Amino acid sequence: MKNLRFNFEEGKQRVIVMLEEHIDSFTHDMLQDIGIVINRDKDETVDQIEDIIESIRLNSNACENAILKVKSATSIIEVIEAMDGTGFEGMEETVLNELFGLESVTID
């Protein structure tokens, strides 16, 4: 039988990096959307830009809160629960993959 070792603190750091990268990519994508909206030159441009900026703010806040929760987590379930309200909510497989440093985990 193979002896598997798992470093919880390293796993939490991988989850934190995943969240930080999500903030960056989400913000980048939303800023691209602002460029598209500006190029359309329609009456509702300012409202659409404000909505996009609010989406960026909400996403960043949710991920930053999740990062704080992951940092203080003492169990796997707390790491998974920290994803509530983020883009990773309900994506336990993705979170576990990062936590355990695996390429794929299947949950039935």
KABELMO-V858300 format. One record per residue. N is the residue number from 1. SS is DSSP state (H for helix, E for strand, L for the rest). PHI is phi in degrees with one decimal (999 if undefined). OMEGA is omega in radians with two decimals (999 if undefined). Layout:
N SS PHI OMEGA
N SS PHI OMEGA
This chain:
1 L 999 -3.11
2 L -81.6 3.10
3 L -92.5 -3.13
4 L -97.2 3.12
5 L -116.8 -3.10
6 L -137.6 3.10
7 L -99.7 -3.06
8 H -60.7 -3.11
9 H -64.6 3.08
10 H -64.9 3.10
11 H -62.8 3.10
12 H -60.8 3.13
13 H -63.8 3.09
14 H -63.4 3.10
15 H -65.6 3.11
16 H -62.2 3.11
17 H -61.2 3.09
18 H -58.1 3.13
19 H -65.8 3.12
20 H -63.5 3.10
21 H -65.3 3.09
22 H -63.4 3.10
23 H -57.0 -3.11
24 H -62.7 -3.09
25 H -70.3 3.11
26 H -63.6 3.13
27 H -61.9 3.12
28 H -58.8 3.14
29 H -61.7 -3.13
30 H -69.0 3.08
31 H -66.9 3.03
32 H -62.2 3.11
33 H -61.9 3.11
34 H -61.2 3.10
35 H -60.2 3.11
36 H -64.4 -3.13
37 H -62.4 -3.14
38 H -62.8 -3.11
39 H -68.6 3.11
40 H -74.5 3.09
41 L 51.8 3.11
42 L -112.5 -3.11
43 L -60.1 -3.06
44 L -90.0 -3.10
45 H -56.3 -3.11
46 H -62.3 3.12
47 H -61.8 3.14
48 H -65.4 3.11
49 H -64.9 3.09
50 H -61.2 3.10
51 H -63.2 3.13
52 H -64.6 3.13
53 H -61.9 3.09
54 H -64.5 3.09
55 H -62.0 3.11
56 H -60.9 -3.13
57 H -61.2 -3.13
58 H -63.5 3.13
59 H -63.2 -3.13
60 H -62.2 3.12
61 H -61.3 -3.13
62 H -62.5 -3.14
63 H -69.8 3.11
64 H -65.0 3.06
65 H -65.1 3.11
66 H -63.3 3.11
67 H -60.0 3.10
68 H -60.8 3.14
69 H -67.0 3.12
70 H -64.9 3.14
71 H -57.7 -3.10
72 H -95.3 -3.11
73 L -64.9 3.09
74 L -118.2 3.13
75 L -147.2 3.11
76 H -61.8 -3.12
77 H -62.6 3.10
78 H -65.7 3.09
79 H -65.2 3.14
80 H -64.1 3.14
81 H -64.4 3.13
82 L -63.8 -3.11
83 L -78.0 3.13
84 L -55.5 3.12
85 L 88.1 3.10
86 L -104.8 3.07
87 L -68.4 -3.14
88 L -100.4 3.08
89 L -63.3 -3.13
90 L 80.8 -3.14
91 L -109.1 -3.08
92 H -56.9 -3.12
93 H -60.1 3.13
94 H -63.4 -3.13
95 H -64.7 3.13
96 H -65.3 3.08
97 H -57.2 3.12
98 H -67.1 -3.09
99 H -59.4 -3.10
100 H -91.3 -3.14
101 L 68.2 -3.10
102 L -107.4 3.07
103 L -85.9 -3.12
104 L -157.8 3.02
105 L -129.2 3.12
106 L -105.6 3.12
107 L -113.5 3.10
108 L -94.7 999
